[in-house]
Amino acid sequence: MQVKEPIGGQLEVLSKSDVEQIHGATMEVLIRLGVKVWSSAALRLFEDAGAEVNKKTMTAKLSEELVSETIHKAPSHFEFYGRDPAYKLLMGKNRVHFSLCGQGVKVQDVDGRIRLATVKDVENMARMADYFDDIHHSSMMTTPMDVPPETMHIHALWANLKNARKTTDGYNHGAKWAEETLRLGAIVRGGMDELMKKPMLLGFTNPVSPMQLSKELIEGAIIYAKHNQPVLYAPEALSGGTAPSTLAGLLVQQNAEVLSGIMVSQLAKAGAPVLYGTVSAAMDMRTGAPALGGPEVGLINLATAQLARHYGLPCRGTGGNTDSKLVDVQAGIESTLSLLLAAYSGMNFIYDAAGSLDGSIATSYGKIVVDAEICGMVTRILRGIEVTDETLAVDEIVKAGPSANYLGTPFTMKMFRKEHYMPMLLDRRSRDAWEADGGRGMEIAAREKAKQILKDHHPEPLPKDVLIQGDAFVKEVMRIYGH
């Protein structure tokens, strides 16, 4: 299944000298301070590799030589497969992919009401991801609150796998949960060997700023690395809060956190697929909240993508986030700006691209539709302007002559669908036509489109024997945790 993968990387915010200075400062931090590693297993990997380890303080100081030698074992690109193994994404080489946002605990329903998330929401939002061509990855979009928290990971993953053929999130918060999601993935893929050959589950490890690798996430990441499932390392460092108030200082700290995390994956299994990432932002100094919709996010994404290319690593950014509580003008401004900059930066995987509200605390059915439209427009922008003898259209201009109307000509009919973005949601009709059709605003139109998708779109189901095995495994996990 051929996936149309737009290509970014046209815009850079750092000079070559800037990148080299950030690298040098990062190495100084890792040598002088090191990183605190809360996992004995991960600390042992560093010690065995020759790092200067202090077991009492659980820190590892890392030389530039060791860092360079280790991260260069990571692949510069890798193929990431969907539930349907014919569906695959190339992570790397400036390919750009858009994802739903992830794990909000609240949902804005199709009627606009805010409520707690359920497993049914995970299923429905996976179906919406499956529907849109410009949404490439189906994340576990919500944290279902109607199941026991210790089994949330397996319910959410199973809901996702049953309802989208695309790539999906895994769950590596702890070795046990990582192993359980791998077992479910293996059922769908047809065995653990097949899952390792065609990786399908994306692990998330957020280093804890400043300068810490948490026990649960890093031990889950080790399990995923050993089973060849990709893991992204993306701190949510807050400039002025958990990172220096200067963006350059934030980039140094973030770089140290990400590189140390990637090293754990490579020390666990050389060549394990990883993504160099960021969820970093400024802290709003008036409220203390993350400014996830702020312009600093766009700048951090641009710089992070450059640093990832400097190390020859595929990268993960964030775009589409908004701090707005509504699908309104603020949401449109923040989501569009961050998505466009992340895409232009060449981020291979843009998380939170669709559906985020309230700093991704809430996810919205209507905003998935709005953001899918934005992703489609950004994809068209990334395609750029093709200049060939045919597209220069000299013969067409001469043939038409002065005062021409090109509407309906064979050339227009041949080229316009390729050249022009055809909106799904944006309303370009006259006011009279719009009013005659009910005069709906975009938020209402988006919710109605979401209702129509959920009514009419039915993804290809899993084979019956896989459904039976998967349901049985979910019940087994429930029993293990006493439910």
C-alpha positions in Angstrom: 0.0 0.0 0.0 1.8 3.1 -1.2 1.6 5.9 1.3 2.0 9.5 -0.1 4.9 10.8 2.1 5.5 14.6 1.8 9.1 15.7 2.1 10.2 18.5 4.4 13.5 20.0 5.5 13.3 23.2 3.4 13.6 25.5 6.4 16.4 25.7 9.0 16.8 28.1 11.9 20.4 27.3 13.0 23.7 27.8 11.2 26.2 25.0 10.9 28.2 26.8 13.5 25.2 27.0 15.8 24.7 23.2 15.6 28.4 22.6 16.3 28.3 24.9 19.4 25.1 23.1 20.7 26.8 19.8 20.2 30.0 20.9 22.0 28.0 22.4 24.9 26.0 19.1 25.1 29.2 17.0 25.4 30.4 19.3 28.2 27.2 18.7 30.1 27.4 14.9 29.7 31.0 14.9 30.7 30.8 17.2 33.7 27.3 16.4 35.0 26.2 13.2 33.3 22.7 11.9 33.4 20.7 10.4 36.3 19.5 6.9 35.4 16.8 5.5 37.7 17.1 2.0 36.3 19.8 -0.3 37.5 19.5 -2.3 34.3 20.1 0.8 32.2 22.9 2.0 34.4 24.6 -1.4 34.0 24.5 -1.0 30.2 26.3 2.4 30.6 28.9 0.9 33.0 29.6 -2.1 30.7 30.1 0.3 27.8 32.8 2.2 29.7 30.9 5.2 31.1 31.9 6.6 34.5 29.1 5.3 36.7 28.3 6.3 40.3 25.9 3.7 41.6 25.2 5.6 44.8 23.9 8.7 42.9 22.8 6.6 40.0 24.5 8.8 37.5 26.5 8.1 34.3 29.0 10.5 32.9 29.5 10.0 29.2 32.5 10.9 27.1 32.1 12.3 23.6 33.8 9.3 22.2 31.4 6.9 23.8 28.4 9.0 22.8 29.5 9.2 19.2 30.4 5.6 18.9 27.1 4.5 20.4 24.6 6.7 18.6 26.1 5.9 15.3 24.9 2.4 15.7 21.3 3.6 15.3 19.8 3.5 11.8 19.5 6.7 9.9 16.1 5.5 8.6 13.8 2.5 9.1 10.5 1.2 7.8 7.6 1.2 10.2 4.6 -1.1 9.3 0.9 -0.9 10.0 -1.4 -3.5 11.2 -1.8 -4.2 7.5 1.9 -5.1 6.7 1.4 -3.7 3.2 1.0 -0.2 4.9 4.4 1.1 5.7 6.1 4.5 6.5 9.7 5.4 5.9 11.0 7.1 9.0 13.9 9.2 7.9 15.1 11.0 4.7 13.0 14.1 5.5 9.7 12.2 4.9 6.9 13.8 6.9 4.1 11.9 8.7 1.2 13.2 10.7 -0.3 11.4 13.8 -3.3 11.8 16.0 -2.5 13.3 19.4 -2.0 11.0 22.3 -3.6 9.9 25.5 -5.8 12.8 26.6 -8.0 11.9 29.5 -10.9 14.0 28.3 -12.9 14.0 25.1 -14.9 16.7 23.3 -17.7 14.6 21.9 -19.4 15.2 18.5 -22.0 17.3 20.4 -19.3 19.6 21.9 -19.7 18.2 25.4 -16.5 17.6 27.4 -16.4 14.2 29.3 -14.0 11.5 30.4 -12.6 9.3 27.7 -13.6 5.7 27.1 -12.5 2.6 25.2 -15.2 3.4 22.6 -13.5 6.7 22.0 -10.2 5.0 21.2 -12.0 2.8 18.7 -13.8 5.7 17.1 -10.8 7.9 16.8 -8.8 5.0 15.3 -11.5 4.7 12.7 -11.1 8.4 11.9 -7.4 8.0 11.6 -8.0 5.1 9.2 -10.3 7.3 7.1 -8.0 10.3 6.5 -5.2 9.9 3.9 -3.2 12.8 5.5 -3.3 11.2 8.9 -0.6 8.5 8.7 -0.4 7.1 12.2 -3.2 6.1 14.6 -2.1 6.9 18.1 -3.8 5.7 21.3 -5.6 9.0 21.2 -7.3 8.9 24.6 -6.6 7.3 28.0 -9.8 5.3 28.6 -11.1 5.9 32.0 -13.8 3.2 32.0 -11.3 0.3 32.4 -8.9 -0.5 35.3 -5.8 1.7 35.0 -3.5 -1.3 35.2 -5.0 -2.8 32.1 -5.6 0.5 30.2 -2.6 -0.2 27.9 -3.9 -3.4 26.6 -7.5 -2.2 26.1 -6.3 0.9 24.3 -3.9 -1.0 22.0 -6.5 -3.7 21.2 -9.1 -1.0 20.4 -6.6 0.7 18.1 -5.5 -2.5 16.3 -9.1 -3.5 15.6 -10.1 -0.2 14.1 -7.2 1.0 11.9 -4.9 -0.6 9.4 -2.2 2.0 10.0 0.8 2.1 12.3 0.0 2.5 16.0 1.4 3.4 19.4 2.7 0.7 21.6 3.1 1.1 25.4 6.4 0.8 27.2 5.7 2.3 30.6 7.4 -0.5 32.4 8.9 -3.8 31.3 5.8 -5.8 32.1 3.4 -3.6 30.1 5.9 -3.4 27.3 6.0 -7.2 27.1 2.2 -7.5 27.2 1.8 -5.1 24.3 4.4 -7.0 22.4 2.5 -10.2 22.9 -0.7 -8.6 21.6 1.2 -7.2 18.6 2.6 -10.6 17.9 -0.9 -12.1 17.8 -1.9 -9.6 15.2 1.3 -9.9 13.2 1.4 -13.7 13.2 4.2 -14.3 15.7 7.0 -12.5 17.5 9.5 -13.2 14.7 7.2 -11.5 12.2 6.6 -8.6 14.5 10.4 -8.1 14.8 10.8 -8.3 11.0 8.0 -5.8 10.4 7.8 -3.5 13.5 4.4 -2.1 14.2 4.4 -0.7 17.8 5.9 2.7 18.6 7.4 3.1 22.0 7.5 6.5 23.8 10.2 7.4 26.3 10.2 11.0 27.6 13.4 11.7 29.5 12.5 13.6 32.7 13.9 17.1 32.5 16.3 18.1 33.8 18.7 15.3 32.9 17.0 12.1 34.1 15.9 8.8 32.6 13.0 7.3 34.5 13.0 3.6 35.6 9.7 2.5 34.0 10.0 4.1 30.6 13.7 3.3 30.1 13.2 -0.4 31.1 10.2 -0.6 28.8 12.4 0.9 26.1 15.0 -1.7 26.6 12.3 -4.4 26.0 11.2 -2.7 22.8 14.7 -2.3 21.5 15.5 -6.0 22.0 12.3 -6.8 20.0 13.1 -4.3 17.2 10.2 -2.0 17.9 10.9 1.7 17.4 11.3 4.0 20.4 11.2 7.7 20.3 13.0 9.8 22.9 11.3 13.2 23.4 11.7 15.3 26.5 9.0 17.9 27.4 11.6 20.4 28.7 10.0 23.7 29.6 12.1 26.8 29.0 12.3 28.8 32.2 10.9 25.8 34.3 12.6 22.5 33.8 15.2 23.8 31.3 17.1 27.1 30.9 15.1 30.1 29.9 17.1 30.5 26.8 16.1 28.3 23.8 19.8 27.6 23.1 20.2 26.3 26.6 17.0 24.3 26.4 18.4 22.7 23.2 21.7 21.8 24.9 19.9 20.1 27.8 17.3 18.4 25.5 20.1 17.1 23.3 21.9 15.6 26.3 18.7 13.9 27.5 17.8 12.5 24.1 21.3 11.3 23.2 21.6 9.5 26.5 18.3 7.8 26.0 19.1 6.7 22.5 22.3 5.3 23.8 20.3 3.0 26.1 18.5 1.5 23.1 21.7 1.0 21.2 23.5 -0.5 24.1 20.5 -2.9 24.6 20.5 -3.9 20.9 22.8 -2.2 18.3 20.8 -1.0 15.4 17.5 -0.8 17.2 15.2 1.8 15.5 14.9 5.1 17.3 13.6 8.6 16.8 15.3 11.7 18.1 12.5 13.9 19.5 11.1 16.8 21.3 7.9 17.9 23.0 9.6 20.9 24.5 8.1 24.4 24.9 8.3 27.6 26.9 6.7 27.8 30.3 4.1 30.5 30.5 5.6 32.7 33.2 2.1 34.1 34.1 0.5 30.7 34.7 3.3 28.2 35.1 1.6 26.1 32.3 3.4 24.7 29.3 2.8 27.0 26.3 2.3 24.1 23.9 0.8 26.4 21.3 3.4 29.1 21.5 5.8 30.1 18.7 8.7 28.7 20.7 7.5 25.2 19.9 7.9 25.9 16.2 11.5 27.2 16.7 12.4 24.2 18.9 11.0 21.8 16.2 13.1 23.5 13.5 16.3 23.3 15.6 15.6 19.7 16.8 15.2 18.5 13.3 18.6 20.0 12.4 20.2 18.4 15.4 18.7 15.0 14.4 20.1 15.4 10.9 23.5 16.3 12.4 23.6 13.0 14.2 22.1 11.1 11.2 18.9 10.1 13.1 15.2 10.2 12.1 13.2 12.7 14.2 10.0 13.2 16.0 8.4 16.6 16.7 5.1 18.0 17.9 2.6 20.1 15.9 -1.1 20.7 16.1 -1.1 21.2 19.8 -3.2 24.1 21.1 -3.8 25.5 24.6 -7.3 26.6 23.5 -10.3 24.9 25.2 -12.4 25.2 22.0 -12.1 24.5 18.3 -11.8 28.3 17.7 -9.5 30.9 16.2 -6.8 30.3 18.9 -6.8 26.6 18.1 -6.5 27.3 14.4 -3.6 29.8 14.8 -1.6 27.6 17.2 -2.2 24.3 15.4 -1.5 25.7 11.9 1.7 27.5 12.8 3.2 24.6 14.7 2.2 22.0 12.0 3.6 24.1 9.2 7.0 24.7 10.9 7.3 21.1 12.1 6.7 19.9 8.5 9.0 22.4 6.9 11.7 21.4 9.4 11.6 17.8 8.0 10.2 16.1 11.1 9.7 12.5 10.1 6.9 12.0 12.7 4.7 14.8 13.9 2.8 13.8 17.0 -0.3 15.6 18.2 -1.0 16.7 14.6 -4.7 16.1 14.9 -7.3 16.4 17.6 -5.6 18.3 20.4 -7.4 20.6 22.8 -6.3 22.1 26.1 -2.7 21.2 25.7 -3.7 17.6 24.7 -5.4 17.1 28.0 -8.5 16.7 25.9 -9.0 15.3 22.4 -11.7 16.4 20.1 -13.7 14.6 17.3 -14.3 17.9 15.5 -10.7 19.0 15.7 -9.5 15.8 14.2 -11.4 16.8 11.1 -10.1 20.4 11.2 -6.5 19.3 11.7 -6.8 16.7 8.9 -7.7 19.6 6.6 -4.6 21.6 7.9 -2.4 18.5 7.4 -3.7 18.2 3.8 -2.9 21.9 3.1 0.5 21.6 4.7 1.2 18.5 2.5 0.3 20.5 -0.6 2.7 23.3 0.5 5.5 20.7 1.0 5.1 19.5 -2.6 6.1 23.0 -3.7 5.9 24.3 -7.2 6.9 21.9 -10.0 8.7 23.7 -12.8 8.8 21.7 -16.1 8.2 22.5 -19.8 4.6 21.3 -19.3 3.9 23.2 -16.1 5.4 26.5 -17.5 2.4 26.3 -19.9 3.9 28.5 -22.6 1.9 26.9 -25.4 -1.2 27.2 -23.3 -0.7 30.9 -22.7 0.1 31.6 -26.4 -2.9 29.5 -27.6 -5.3 31.3 -25.2 -4.1 34.8 -26.1 -5.2 38.1 -24.4 -8.3 38.2 -22.3 -8.4 34.4 -22.1 -10.5 32.3 -19.8 -8.7 29.0 -19.0 -11.7 27.5 -17.3 -12.7 24.2 -18.8 -9.7 23.9 -21.2 -8.2 20.4 -21.6 -5.0 21.7 -19.9 -6.9 22.9 -16.9 -8.9 19.7 -16.6 -5.7 17.7 -16.8 -3.7 19.7 -14.2 -5.9 21.4 -11.6 -6.4 18.4 -9.3 -2.7 17.8 -9.1 -1.9 21.5 -8.6 -4.7 22.8 -6.5 -5.6 21.7 -3.0 -9.3 20.6 -2.9 -10.6 21.4 0.6 -12.9 18.9 2.5 -14.1 21.4 5.1 -13.1 24.9 4.2 -16.1 26.9 2.9 -15.4 28.9 -0.3 -19.0 29.5 -1.4 -20.7 32.8 -1.6 -22.4 34.1 1.5 -25.8 33.6 0.0 -25.1 30.0 -0.8 -23.6 29.5 2.7 -26.6 31.0 4.4 -29.0 29.0 2.3 -27.3 25.9 3.5 -27.7 26.8 7.2 -24.8 29.2 7.7 -22.8 26.7 9.8 -19.5 27.7 11.4 -16.4 25.4 10.9 -16.7 23.8 14.4 -20.3 22.6 13.7 -19.4 21.5 10.2 -16.4 19.6 11.5 -18.5 17.8 14.1 -21.1 16.8 11.4 -18.2 15.5 9.2 -17.0 13.4 12.2 -20.5 12.0 12.7 -20.7 11.1 9.0 -17.3 9.3 9.1 -18.2 7.3 12.2 -21.5 6.3 10.6 -20.1 5.4 7.2 -16.5 4.4 7.5 -15.8 0.8 8.5 -12.1 -0.2 8.4 -11.2 -3.7 7.1 -11.6 -6.0 10.1 -9.0 -8.3 11.5 -9.3 -12.0 10.5 -11.8 -13.8 12.7 -9.1 -16.1 14.3 -7.0 -13.1 15.2 -10.0 -11.4 16.8 -10.7 -14.5 18.9 -7.0 -14.7 20.0 -6.8 -11.0 20.8 -10.0 -11.0 22.8 -8.8 -14.0 24.8 -5.5 -12.3 25.5 -7.1 -9.2 26.7 -9.2 -11.3 29.1 -6.1 -13.1 30.3 -4.4 -9.8 31.1 -7.5 -8.7 33.0 -7.3 -11.9 35.1 -3.6 -11.4 35.7 -4.4 -8.0 37.3 -7.3 -9.5 39.3 -10.2 -8.4 37.2 
